[in-house]
Amino acid sequence: MRFQTKIIFVYLILVLALALLLGSLFYGLNWQQYAKLEENTLLNTSGQLVTQMNEKISQMSLTMEYILSDPTMLDDMHILARKNVADSYATGAASYIRKALYTEYVTSHFYRTIYFNQMGYVFTAESGEIRKSRSSANLNEIRYLKAADSSLYKPVLITAHQDNWGYDGNPTVYSLVKAVQGSNMGYIEVQNKVSSLINLEVTGDDITYYIYVNGNELLYASDGGERTALCEKILENGKKTSVYKVKAKNNTEYAAISHSQQYDISVIAFESTAVVDRMVLVTLPMVILITLILFLISMSYVILMSRYLTRPLQQMRNMMEHTQLENIGEQGDVQSYDDEIQALSSSYLDLMDRLQKSVVKEKRLAILQLQAQFDSLQAQVNPHFLFNVLNIISSRGMQDNDEQICEMCGCLAAMLRYSTNNIDRNARVAEELEYLQQYFYLLKARYEDRIAFEIRIEPEISRQILPKLTLQQIVENSINHGFQDSTDVMKLTITGWQDAERWNIRIHDNGQGFSTESLEELKDSMEKIREKILHQNSMEMEIGGMGLVNTYARCYLLYSDSLVFSLQNVGDGADVLISAFTDSKGNHNVGKGVE
């Protein structure tokens, strides 16, 4: 798959996911907005229902005030409140009260308006649908009169009850009752049918409402009372104005409560949350259209930008495909208006330049390697010539019966074979000691009693590995530099031992030791050699001579940081310590370095 196609495919998934996310987010925000709007609408509906109920009760209260504002009416009520009153007076008073009650406003707005007193008088003004009313009543049977008496002549709202003043088939009504001020002045009651409350205006067709009076007395339920238990819980919360989300009839609904302090009326309105889903569903096609437009615009932008961005990458790809060793320095620059692409192009050209220099360097190293191989072959000729010469000297010694010359030639020949063997660069400690014994024989032949050797090597370290000629180089350095101004017997002690984690070999002489300047110079040289080894690949070509620095370099190449190569003056001479971690397999861990 092409790079540009991959970019478009990745961005296609990204843009599609982003479009779906934004669409879902917009849909969710839209749903929340409509839900909040519907909650506010339902709360306003419950408030409007409370207002409508206040208006109805206010009309009933104003009717009472209108009746009681008539002085003649009050006088006639006083007449009828007396026990002993002439019939003519009672008849006149009753006629006036009946006429005052029976007005068009009263009969058209209320189901029934009644004036009655303790003396048994009952006067009613009914709507046209009422056929007959009671002319007398037993006040003891009317339960709500106690509330009217205790209200200090204020109107009392009576919740739904059966009409007390009709005959069979009396409807359920709600009343406003007021005790007329004065002794035995009676009561005025204004009634309305509960069924008339179905005509209250609401803003939605699916809204169900409950009307409560006097705190928690149910006056009307538009659904017949299926949500009465929910309403009781809402009333128990004590919040006068609030919106709830409740579970009713296996459906989630909103419930809004509003309250009027004037007549202690509460209205709880219910509406299903499905209405929000229906409202949001109307906007769903628009959401899909907006999401699709956003997706198309984004994809168009991605395609154009991917072509713009991948054009210089395609040029760079062509450059890489056509880059050969022959034209490695002939590639041009990639034209781009993008800084990152331009930087990538510059980095590629720098890489080509470094590669070209590396190729040239590799060619030079190859030439040097051929030269080194030639020198190695040439070096193998010289030992062959020396072996022939030593054989001649050994033959002459045999002719002269000089066994020491023969023994010296044999030792020297063995040392040459060991040191000029280029196949193995490293040797075991046991092999180094065997070579050292031959070297000691030659030194003894030269210095005779002026030199003495002592070797104490534990068998446990005889299998450890050392670079070839390591011990011989240290011993030779002691002989050449440790006894220049001394006539004492030259004593060399080689000790080898094994501790918990490391093997150790110490070469000690009784010479004049290291001078302070030479010791610091040696340690500084070894540290420099160590840094060069860590940062270069062909250090053996740069190490010259066969002294302590050369010996340290070869040991460090073998043991790395596991090596301890210590130079110091101890007692009556110089002390060289070589140590590394014990590992029978030849693997070496990190150690302490130069000391």
C-alpha angles and dihedrals in degrees: 000000000000120000092242091051090050091051092050091046093050092046090045090060091042095048092044091051090046092049091049090047093050091044092051091045092050090047091049093047089047090051092049091049093051090044091053090046091050092048090053091046092051091047090051089049092054089047091051090051089052089050092050091050090049089053092050093049091044090055089052091048093047090051089056091049091048092053093047092047091070108095093202089053090053092048091051090049089054090051093051091047091065121094099216111041130145115260092234091057092045092049092050093047092048092049092053094047092049091049093047092052096046100073128138093246093054096045094045098047104037136046094226138350117198137186116191136157143193091267091069099257116143124183121178138186110200136186117250094265094065113094103185139001134197115265094204139022143192104242091201089069093058104086099189095061090087089061090050092050092051095047093080093243094309121132115266121208112224118203125227114318141144116280108259097200105058134069129240117346096030112176126232110264141174120223145200109214129188131181111227111236112254140052112310089344090142133217140291118215126186116194135196128182115255088219089064089069089076087077094064111125118251129177097228137048094220097051119119119194139192124202119207126185133189091021107299105004110124112229102170139359117190092204096047096261104299092137098044093116091052091049092052090053091049091050090049090059087068096220110140096196121025147115124237136187108223141171114243130165092349089306135101113240141176117240121197123187127197128178138201117207092194096073099006092248123159125189123194115193124195130199131168118249086228088084088068090052090052092049093048091045088063089061094045095093089053091050091050091048093050091047091050092048091049090049094050093047092048093048092049090052092047093051093049094045093046090054090048093048098042096048094081090041089054089051090051090049090054089050091052093047092052097042112116133166088256095057100026092122097043102070117120131219125276113244112227138148090211116093094211093053090045090051090049090051091050090049090051092051090048088051090052090050092050090046090053091051090047091052090052091047091048090053090052091048090051089054090048091049091053088049090050091050089050091050089049091053090046090050090056090059094059097056089049089055091047092050089055091050092048090051090053092049091047090051092052090049090054090050088053092043090240103148093177091062090050091048092048092049090050093051092046092049091050090049091051092050091050096046098041095049102114095182095078119038094180133051139188120261089249091057091047090052091049090052090045091055090058090048090050090053090057092046090049090051089054103040099025109184094001091079133055133182134200124185122189110171122162114229091234093074099042091099096052117112128245133171109264117271092015096130094038091053092052092047091047090050089053093050094046099043108019101062105034096123099026132099095184124111109279108235123189123185123192115193127182128184144158124231131180097294109359142053118223137197121188125191111196130180133184094227131117094286129218121321115233092247096047092046092053091044092051093049091047091050092049091050091051091048089051092053091049091050091051094051104034135057105213105044096143088070090058099045110094133186130024101258133118093286090054090047091050091049092053092047091048091051087056102040103022113193091347088077125101111193108175127185118187146136112255122183110306099000151357126313128203118188125191117187139162139164115283113251122156091199095057096251117133132205130210113290138172104283123211122003 
